[in-house]
Amino acid sequence: MERFSRYVLGHRRAVRTVLVLLFVASGGAIALLIPNMTEANQYPGLPAYEANQQIVDTYGTGGYERPFVPVVTLADGAQVDDPGVRDALGDAFAAAGAAVEARVVSWADTGDPVFVGDDGRTTFGLVLGGPVEQGGLPGSALGEGGQLTDRIVDAMTPALPAGATLQVTGLDPLATGADAGGLNVPVKLAITVLAALVVLAWAFRSLLALVPLLTAFVAVPISYIGLLAVSPFVTVHETTVIMLPLLGIGIAIDYALLVVARWREERARGTVGDEAVHAAMRTAGHAVAFSSGAVAIGLLTMIVLPVPLLRSLGIGGTIVTATSALVSITMLPLVLSWVGRRTHGASVRPSRLDRDGSRQWTRWAEGVVRLRWPAAAAATAVMLALGAVAVNLNLDVPASDDLAASGPGRDGLDTLRDAGLPSGVVASFDVYVPPGTDPDALADDVRALPGVHGVAAPDADAWRTDGSAVLTVLPVEESATAGGRATIDAVVAQVPPGAMVGGNATQQIGYVQITYGTFVWMLVLVALVSYVMLARAFRSLLLPLKAIVMNLMSFAAVLGAMVLVWQWGWGTQAVLGIQPDGAIGTFVPVTLFAFLFGLTMDYEVFILSRVREEYDRTGDTRAAVVRGVARTGRLVTYAALILFFSFASMASGGELDVAIFASGIALGILLDATVVRSVLVPATVVMMGRWNWWLPVWAARVLRVEPSPLAPRATATTSGPVAERVSSPPHAR
């Protein structure tokens, strides 16, 4: 990396010109990319997705969209088969269909008693609307169609029989308020930049705080060039375009923060001119290169997932990470060289922190080293406790009982249940019947299945066209229950070849199966590639293994925290003002892993690279840990805060699943930077002693790095000059 920085400074004008041209070209890339991105969530090859697409293409309604369920309660003494009542109900439901351009079915147009309660005066219908044009992630956007409730009520009320009451239920009406609303993307970006500026100003206490921001402002736009370059081969989703700057700002600032801080440290040691730049790049620049590789590996492995949206997120994240690293190692040498030549004032003068490291972090590291066994035990207990909670993770469609406890949607559901009607009707789903298959015979076969309350199979044009038909299955239990899922499986097994089972829950069940069926391969791929990279970076066989295990432990702990906050709702409503729905979005865990594995590995590389450097200098593990943490602890904290604010701003409203995902990243970064990197990493490194640095000759030859033989227990050897050796017990070395 030092050789590279010398090349950059030896070709200043050419490097500067290339950066300027790329920055200018980025504007055109963004202009070309935005009109060609997609809002649709496509899952080619997923049977339920193909069924839903066929249903929507043929009939324009239903498919993936969840039904709205208007519940009508007639006046006391009235019955649904009283003269004139059926016609009035028919007019009311027809008006609802016209108001929201939906396919509607009820007792009025079928005469099917499955739509009537035990009391004879409570009846319901299904309003099957078309696709909501707002897009949304798999399993997401619950509650996004809640505004249709008012339109249905306004349309139906004038036509209802005298004295009848109307309530509209369904998963969306029950979840109105699950959509968090909140801030738009420009405001979130502004909050992220402002928070980063505050943290950087506190970190540097000089105008150097602007340098990491400058790095981000150059890197993020240039990354769109890379995204445009891959767009002919990969579907670029709008979520990727939106998330890229929020991720890029945090990543680019992190890398620049590390390099600038090391440059100041080198100046504090008396290194002058461009030599300080080269020294910073030799150490911090090297860490940035390996760190960006670790982040990119975690994100790039998302390409093994058979879901275009997740592939788009993974590729976009990889591009912005790589761009941030490239800008950091090309632009920063130019900027720091310029600053070093032109400034000698207090604004950039090295401080005591640059010379000696943080006293607070030194004391903290000394305390962790001294109490390493209880510290490691306590941190591990916290992680394992949260990880144990993660076994309760729910990726299913939310159950009605987990949604709003009060309101019109809840009142309507209670009315249904009180009348002896099953709540499973809110999870009704469609079946596409191709030409050549008798829809009435298939409907009879499905009605006979256990767990099926009824099947709607009208012969109207909205249900049959060009020889095909669509049926709507009304289950007894909701799809969030084991019984509801069993009903879906039974219907899938019952339909003949060519017929396709669609529906919201059916698609999500299939999505979970194909995504998490390949998740294990994603884990293996990430672990193998990360191990090789980290073994080269740390020149050790055991440190990379420990790093991977801790990252997996951290991931499990974050999933546990997600269960506490978003499934069990511990403080969610009170603190965030968001109503959780008792489930985690189906895309969240796998995407959370890809992002968190790389981002948190950043901190591992930052800390352990410096610990390795100190060990090579002193030959003492305990001293290396204390000095390494003293030098990097505050930087990791600042970097974590910046990324935390970046993702916390993303979580501040909007679609519920995006808020869950972003809050998961924010919590994961915070948990990892505090419990794992500040306690568990230094404690376990000291506990492992000389075994940390073991890299036999045969392994070094394979990795193409300098070997690090196991040092004798009593005296530690180093690969560099021994300086400032700190006396310590043999077992700590």
Number of C-alpha atoms within 10 A of each C-alpha: 18 17 10 16 24 17 13 20 20 11 12 15 12 12 17 16 11 11 18 14 12 18 21 14 15 22 15 13 21 18 12 14 19 15 9 15 17 17 16 16 16 18 19 12 10 17 17 27 26 19 25 27 18 17 26 18 11 18 20 18 22 29 34 28 23 26 29 28 30 26 24 26 26 21 14 9 8 19 18 25 14 10 10 11 18 19 17 19 24 23 19 21 29 22 23 25 21 13 16 17 15 22 22 25 23 25 21 23 18 15 13 13 13 19 24 24 21 14 15 17 20 25 28 28 24 27 26 27 24 20 16 12 8 10 16 20 21 21 25 20 22 25 21 23 21 22 12 18 24 10 14 25 18 14 21 23 18 13 17 23 21 13 10 15 14 19 21 25 30 28 28 29 28 29 27 21 21 26 25 23 15 16 15 13 16 10 13 22 18 14 17 23 22 14 19 28 18 13 18 24 15 12 17 21 14 14 11 20 23 15 18 25 22 17 24 26 19 23 31 26 23 27 28 29 24 19 25 22 13 16 16 10 8 16 18 27 24 22 20 22 21 13 17 23 23 23 22 28 29 28 31 29 31 30 29 29 27 25 29 26 21 24 29 25 24 21 23 19 14 11 16 13 15 20 16 24 30 24 21 26 29 18 19 26 29 19 25 25 20 23 27 27 23 27 25 27 23 29 30 24 21 28 18 16 20 17 21 20 27 26 24 25 27 25 23 29 29 29 25 29 31 23 25 30 25 17 21 30 23 19 22 24 28 22 15 21 18 13 14 20 11 9 11 11 8 9 12 18 15 21 16 12 17 20 16 15 20 19 13 12 20 20 14 18 26 21 15 24 24 14 12 22 15 12 20 21 14 15 19 19 12 13 23 17 15 23 21 14 18 20 12 14 18 16 19 20 26 25 21 25 14 17 23 20 13 9 12 17 29 23 16 24 27 15 20 27 12 14 18 14 22 19 21 23 28 25 27 31 28 26 28 24 26 20 15 9 16 13 24 16 10 19 21 13 14 23 19 12 15 14 22 22 21 23 25 24 20 19 14 10 10 16 21 19 15 9 12 18 27 28 22 25 26 27 28 22 24 25 27 19 15 10 17 20 20 15 24 23 14 16 21 18 11 15 18 12 10 13 21 23 31 28 26 24 26 25 24 23 20 15 23 17 13 15 18 16 12 15 19 11 14 21 16 12 16 23 19 12 15 26 22 15 18 27 21 21 21 23 26 25 22 18 24 24 18 16 20 20 13 23 21 18 18 27 28 24 25 31 27 24 23 28 23 20 19 28 21 17 18 15 13 16 13 10 8 12 13 21 21 27 26 24 23 26 25 23 24 21 21 18 20 21 27 26 24 26 28 26 28 28 26 25 27 27 24 25 25 26 23 24 27 22 18 23 28 22 19 23 27 28 29 30 25 27 28 24 24 26 30 26 27 24 27 16 20 24 19 22 26 27 20 28 28 24 21 29 25 21 26 30 26 22 22 18 21 30 28 24 24 23 22 23 24 27 27 26 20 29 27 19 21 29 22 17 19 25 23 23 24 22 25 27 28 19 24 26 20 16 19 25 20 24 25 19 24 16 15 10 19 19 12 9 17 12 16 15 19 21 18 15 17 11 15 12 14 19 22 17 15 13 11 16 12 11 13 13 11 12 12 14 15 19 27
